[in-house]
Amino acid sequence: MEATQTDIARLVHRQEIADRLVDYCRQLDEMDLEALVQNFTQDCRVTYGDDPHLRAVGRAGLQASLARMWRWRRTAHHLCNLRIWFADDQRATATSDVWAWHEAPDGACAEVYGTYQDTLKRTKAGWLIDTRDMRMRGANANFRVPVPPARRHDPPPGWTAPEGLDA
């Protein structure tokens, strides 16, 4: 099967989107918020949780919201499990998982495992994140930010846990 122009273009677009999402993580860890907000559309909507401090509209709002991250001495955001779907040549959705490590000034560490659910638009500046919604997959006891849980199916009716596995 021979690749078409559309197939090749989609591969290029996928890589551009992946680079954009990784740039966000790197710039957040560097606290280069001016560069970070350039990964988003001017009128973006970003939700990390239900608390008003965890929501932002527009680049300026996002930059102001993420200033809260200065409370950590260091962070490390690791992105994986990226999936991208194209609605058309100008719009895409993506999901990715993130492991985010945070070190407080006193040395205590807080970790969260989450999923980003993004919509992206293709602009003159390239693919930009238009909406971002974060959901929590798990966290250690030191992570206390109220991020909503990710979706998980319930066990089937009648299921019982195997004995001896959680000893």
Sequence and secondary structure as in RCSB ss.txt:
>XXXX:A:sequence
MEATQTDIARLVHRQEIADRLVDYCRQLDEMDLEALVQNFTQDCRVTYGDDPHLRAVGRAGLQASLARMWRWRRT
AHHLCNLRIWFADDQRATATSDVWAWHEAPDGACAEVYGTYQDTLKRTKAGWLIDTRDMRMRGANANFRVPVPPA
RRHDPPPGWTAPEGLDA
>XXXX:A:secstr
    HHHHHHHHHHHHHHHHHHHHHHHHHHT HHHHGGGEEEEEEEESSSSGGGEEEHHHHHHHHHGGGGGSSEE
EEEEEEEEEEESSSSEEEEEEEEEEEEE TTS EEEEEEEEEEEEEEETTEEEEEEEEEEEEEE TT      B 
      TT    TTTT 
